Amino acid sequence: MDTHRLYKWCATSKVLAHIYRSKYGDSTAAPKAIQLQQLVLEDLRVSASYMKCHRAKGIAIDMTHGNDSYLNIADYFERLKATNPGTITCVETEVDENGDTCFRYAFLAFGASIQGFRRLRPALIIDGTHLSGKYKGVLLTASGQDGNFQVFSLAFALVDGETEEAWTWFLTKVERIIADSNTLTIISDRHVSIVKAISQTFPKAHHGACIVHIMRNVVSRYKSKGLAKMVCEAAFQFRRSDFDKKFDRIKITNAACFKYLEDIGTAKWTRTYFQGNRFYLMTSNIAEQLNNAISKFRASPIVEMFIFIQRMLTRWFSARMTKSAKHRGICTPEVDKVIQTHIKLTKGSKINPSKDWSFSVRGLFGHGNTVHLDTKCCICQVFQKLKIPCGHALLAADSVGLPYNQLVGDYYKTQHWVHTYAGVIYPEVDPGEIAIPPAIADLTIYPPKTRRPSGRPRDGRIPSTGEIPAMSLLDSEFTTVQLI
């Protein structure tokens, strides 16, 4: 009994950290603090508080990765650029009241990602996810979508919060990579800081609001999931006449919601009135998927987090390069599926030629559509908005023997898909392999003055306003309107 008591006195967070570290080498695969609390009780028959277990986990991570991550970030970026030509990095610091140089912002965009993004549709999805480590911070991301409808990461930044200043700094760096243009579309939530930052850094680009966030706000304000579903149906319409019918239905159902959506501006959240081209991108789900992939490392030191990002992108590029090289179709596999869906939706329609390269297609229910193959447009709006031929255009192409692949936008073709992942993302060189500039080697960067407050940390993601489980209409990013 005396021996047991003595052992119990020594069950400090440092002792638990040594046990934790020896049993679980990978911090991401290790149990959470509450699970560690139960394991300590079962294995050692020692009762430890939640906070003691939480501190033990933090100590174990510091023992494994070191707690001087901010000190090494500039050195790590230099070693990363040595193996990845064209990679852009930036570390910004500030001097505190004691004269110490403290970390402020960090930016990373791999050269392979920059080159590959030029093969994608000109649409950028931006978002931020809060970190859960020892120091406060937010990881900002800028992503696109490749020709096979997969997430393509362009740039990352670690900042102190989702402020206008931080977003402006991040988007200024991104603008130097892709340049502002009236053909560019940026999709995000309607956070005030993001809206202001975009207006300053990308004044020519078209900014679209994520429809999921709009729906969540509708649920929060008007306590109606059915109303949110109606908003979603309206937002996804291609034809203006179809949208107007859906929007009038919202007005009849709830005038206040109608006014709320009008104040946002239909050009922001609808496919029909959007002044740029949203393609299939009605939500910021791509950014959410990326955030979910990084979630396990949100509590890690920043260098370890960037190492994880590098390894993740290396795997993605390698796997997709292999997959695209093996594909023998002219278009990517997912686009082939979309084309087959469009064919099924217009089965049984009748076609009549109007003049050269123009055709009239009449559906089963008598609805008429005019297709112009030379200009790649159709009155249904699907062809020109998606850059993928609608069912009417496919029928017209069949009637004249025109291959489907000549109607599909270059973004969706296998050759573009292959070139998107032509680059390779390599790990950093070992310390001492290259000469680090004295300005970086002699730089001492202290952690930011944003240490997380005491108390039980929040482990899960903070849900957005009015967040609800995914609805059937949003189960897929590729909801297709029925063509009749």
N, C-alpha and C positions, 0 to 999 in steps of 0.2 A: 504493500500500500504506500509506504514512504517513497519507494522508487517511482511509483506511478505518479505521486504528487509532484516529485521533483521534475519528472518529464513534462508534466502538465504546465509547470511554471515556465519551462523552456519553449513551449509551443508558441513562440512569437511569430510575427509575420515573416521574419527572415528565415526561421526554421522551416515554416511551411513553404516558403519560396524555394528552398533547396529541394524539398521533397517534390514539389510541383514541377520544378525544372527537370529533375532526373527522370520523372515518370512520363512527362509530356515534352518532347523536344520542340515540337511545333506549337507555337502559342495559339495559332488559329484553330488547331484541332483539340486544344485543351478545354477542360470544362469551365463553365462560367463560375463566378464567385459563389453563387448559391448552390451549385452542384459540388464545388470543391468543399464547401461547408459540410455537406452530407458525406462526402468521401472521407474527410478527416474524422468524422464521428464514427463511421463504419470501420475504417482501416486502423485508426490509431486510438479509437475510443476517447477522443479528446473533443470537447465542445469548444468551437471557435466562432466568434461573431462574424456576421456578414462582412463588415468593414475590414476585419483582420484578414479574411480570405481575399477580399478585393485588393488590399494593400500587398498581400503576398503575390498575387498575380502580377501586379505592377512591378514589384521588385524582381520577379522571375524574368519578366520581359527585359528590364534594364540589365540584368545579369547576362542575358543571352545576346541582346543587340546593342547594349550600351545606352547610356542616357545623355550622350553628347551629340545627338542626331543633328541638332541645329548647327553645331560647330562644324560638322562634316558635310553639310549639304552642298556648299559651293565646290568643295573638292570632289564630291561625288559627281556633280554635273559636268565638271571638266573631264573626268575620266570617262563619263558616258559619251560625251561629244567626240572623244578620241576614236571611238569604235563605230560611231553613227554619224557619218558626214551629213551636213545639212540640218542637224538637230539644233533647235533654238532653246536656250535656257536663260533664265534671269533670276537673280536673287536680290531682293531689295531689303535694305535694313534701315533702322532709325536709331538715333542716339537718345538714350534716356536721360533723366535728370542727374544720374551719377556719372555720366560720360561713357557708359557702356554701349557697345554696338549690339542692338537686339534685332532678332529676326522680325520681318514684317510680311513680305510676300515671296513666293517662289513660283516660277512658270516653267513648263516643260512641253515641248512639241517635237516629236521624233521626225527626222528627215524623211523616213519611209512613209510616215503618216501624211506629211505635207505633200509629198509627191503623189500618193495614192488618192488624196482628197480631190485632186484636180480631175479625176476620172468620174467623180460622183455628180449626182444632180446638185445644183447650187442651192442647197438647203442646209441650214445649220441649226442644230438643236442645242440649247444651252440650259444648264441647271446647276444646282449646288447641293451638296450633302454635308451635314454636320459631322465632325469628327468626335470621337468619344475617348480620346486619350488624356494624358495628364494636363495638356494645355488645350485651350479652346481653339477652334479653327473651323474653316469650311473649305471643302475641296470643290472647286468650280470646274466644270467640264464643258467642252465644246465637241460635238459629235455630228456625224452625218450618217447616211444609210447607203450601203453599197448596192450594186445592181441586183443582188440576190436577197435584198431586204434584210440585211444583217447590220448590226451596230458597227460603225467605223469611228474610232476615237481619233480626234485631231489634236486636242490640247488639254492640258490640266494646269490648274493653279491652286496653290494653298494660300489662303488669305485669312484675315482675322474675323470676318463676318460678311454677310450678304448686304453690304452697304453700297451706296452709290459710288463711293470712291473706289472700293475694291472691284466692283463690276466694271467700272470705267477703265481701271488699270488693266484688268484681264482682257477686256474686249479690244483695247488699244493694241495689245500684243497680238491678238488673233487677227485684227484688221491688217496688220503688216504681213500676215501670211496669205490671206485670201483676198484682200482688198475689197473696199466698199463698191457696190454695183447695184443698179436697179433691176438686175436679174437675180439678185440674191434674196433668199427668204430666210428669216430667222424666226424660230418657234420657241416659245418659252411660256412660263406662267406669267401672270400679270402683276408680279411684284413691282412696286413703285421704283425701286432702285434699278431693276433691270430695264424698265421702260425708259428711264432717264438716261441710263448709260448707253443704250442702243441709239437713242436719238442724237447723242453726242459723237459716237464712234462710227456708226453705220447710218448716216442720215439718208442715203439713197436706197438702202435695202427695205424690203417689205417685212413688217413685223406681224406675225400671226400668234394668236393666243391658243394655248392648249385647250381643247374642248373638254377634257377630263376635269381640269381645274374650274372651268365655267360651270360644269354640271355639279361639282361639289359645292360651289358657292350657291347654286340654285337650291340644292337640298338644304344647306345651312340656313338660307334666308327664308325659304317658303315651305320647308318641311314636307317636301313631296318628291319621292323618287320617280313617280309617274311623270311629273312635270319635267324632271331632268332628262328622262328618256325622250320626251318630245323635243327637247332642245337638241339632243344628240341627233335625232332623226332629221331635224331641220338643217343642222350644220353639215351633214354628210351629203345633202342633195347636190346634184350637178346642174339641173335646170333651174332657172330663176322662177318659172311658173310653179314648179314643185316646191321650191323653198317658200315662196309666198303663201302657198296653201298651208304648209306646216306652221309658218310663222303666224298666220291669221288664227290658226287653231290655238296657239299659245296665248294669243291676245284674248280670245274668248274665254279660255280656261282661267287665266290669271293675268289681269291687266298690269299689275305691279311688276310681275316677272317680265312681261313684254317691254315695259318701260326700262327696266334694268338692262335688258339685252340691247335695246336701242341705244342706251347711253354708252354702252361699251363700244358699239359700232359694228354693224354686220360685216364690215370689211375686215374686222379683226378675227372673228371666230367662225365664219362660214366659208365653205368651199366656193359657193356661188359668187359672192361679191368680193372675195379676196383679190386685191389688185395685182398680186404677183402670181406665183404658181406654187401651190403646196404639194403637188403630186399626190402621194398617198399619205402624207404626213399631216394628219389632223391633230395628233397628240404629241406630247413629249415623252412617250413611252420608251423611246430609244435611250434617252438620258436616264430614265428610271431603271432600265435593264442594266446599264453600265454601273449605276450607283449600287445596284444589288450585287453585281459581280465583285465590287470593291469592298463591300460592307464588312467582310471578315477582317479587313486590315484598317478599319477606321480608328482602332485604339492603338495602333502600332506607332513607333517613332517614325518621323517623316521620311527619313532615308529608307527605312524598311518598306514604307508604303509605296514610295516611288520605285523601289526594286521590284515589289510585287506587280506594279503596273507594267513595268518593262517586261517581266516574265510572262504576264498575261497576254500582252500584245504580241510578244514573240510567238507564243503558242497559236494565237488567232491567225497571224499572218502565215505561219507555216501550214496550218491545217487548211486554210482557205486557198492558199496557193496550190496545194496538192489537189483539192477538190475542184477548183476551177480548171486546172490543167487536164484533169480526167474527163471533164464534161465535153460531150461532142455536139451538143445542140448549138444553134446560132444564138439563141437567147438563154438567159440563166434559168435554172430549174424552177424557181418561184414565179418568174414571168411566164414561163410555159403553162404553169397551173392557172394563172390569171387568164391567159388567152383561152384555155379550154373552158373555163367558167363562162367567159363572154360568149363563146360559141353555143353553149347549152342554153343560155338565157335568151338567145334570139332564134332558137330552133323553130322552124315552121314559118318564119317570116318570108314574105315575097319581095323580090327585087326587080326594079325596072330601071334601065339606063335612061338618064336625062340628057346628058351630053358628054363630051369627052371627059373621062375620069370623074364624072359626077353621077350619082345614082340615088334613086328613091327607094327606100326600104319601108315596107308596111308590115307591122307586127300582127300577131294573132288577134289583138283586140282593136285593130284598125288605126293604131297610132302611126303616123308617118314620120320618117326621119330622112333627111337629105345628107349624103356623104360625099365629100370631095377628097378623093384619094391624092390628087396632086398637091393640095395644101394641107393634107393630113388633119382634117377637121370634120366634125359631124354635129348636127344640130342638137344631139343629146349631150354634148360637151365632154363626154368621157374621153374621147380620142385626144383632144387638144390639152385637156387638163392633166391626164395621166401619162401622156406620151406613149401609151399602149393602145393599139387599135381596139375599138369597141366591137361588139358583135355585128353591128351594121357594116362597119368597115371591112370586117373579115368576110362577110357574105359578098360584098362588092369585089373584094380582092379575088375570091374564089371564081366569080363570074368571068373575070378577065385573065385568070391564070397568074395573078401576081403573088409571089411568095410573101408570107406573113412577115418574115424578118425584115423586109424592105420598109415596113410600116412602123416598126418598133424603134423608139428612140435609142441612140447609141449608148446611153447610160446603162441600158438593160442587156446589152449584147455580151456574149461570153468573152470576146476579145478585150473589151473594156474591163470586165471583171478580172481577167488574168493580169492586166496591167495595173489594176488597183493594188494588187498584192505582190508586185514585182520586187519591191524593196524587202530588206531584212532588218529586223531590229535585234541588235547584239547587246549583250551585257557589258558593263563598264570594264575597263582594263584594271588589272590589279594595282594596288598602291605601289608607287615607285617605278612603274613601267614607263611613265611619261613625266616630263618636267612640268610641274604645276607653276603657273606664274606667281612671282613673289607676292603680288597684291592679294592673291587668293590664299596662298600657303600661309602667309603671316596674319590672315584675317581671323579674328576671334569673334564668333557670332554667339551671343547668348540667347536663350529661349525668350519668347515674347512675354510681355507682362500681362498675360491672360490666363494664368493658372486656373484650372477648374476649381470651383468652390467646394468646400467640404460637404459631407453628406452622401447619402446613397446615390450613385450615378444612375442616370437613365440609360437603360440598355437598349431599348427598342427605338425605332424611328418615331419621331413626333408626327402624327397624322396631319394631313392638310385640313384646312377648314372644310367641314361638311363631307369628309372622306367617307365613302361607302364601299362595300365590296364591288368588284368589277361586274359590270352589267353585260348582258349577252351581246348588246350591240358593240361593245368595246372589247370583246374577247379577242378580236383580231384587228390588227392595224389596217387590214385590207378589206374592209367591208365594201361590197360591190352592190351598186344600185341595180335593181332589176330593169332590164331594157325591154320595152314592149312596143 
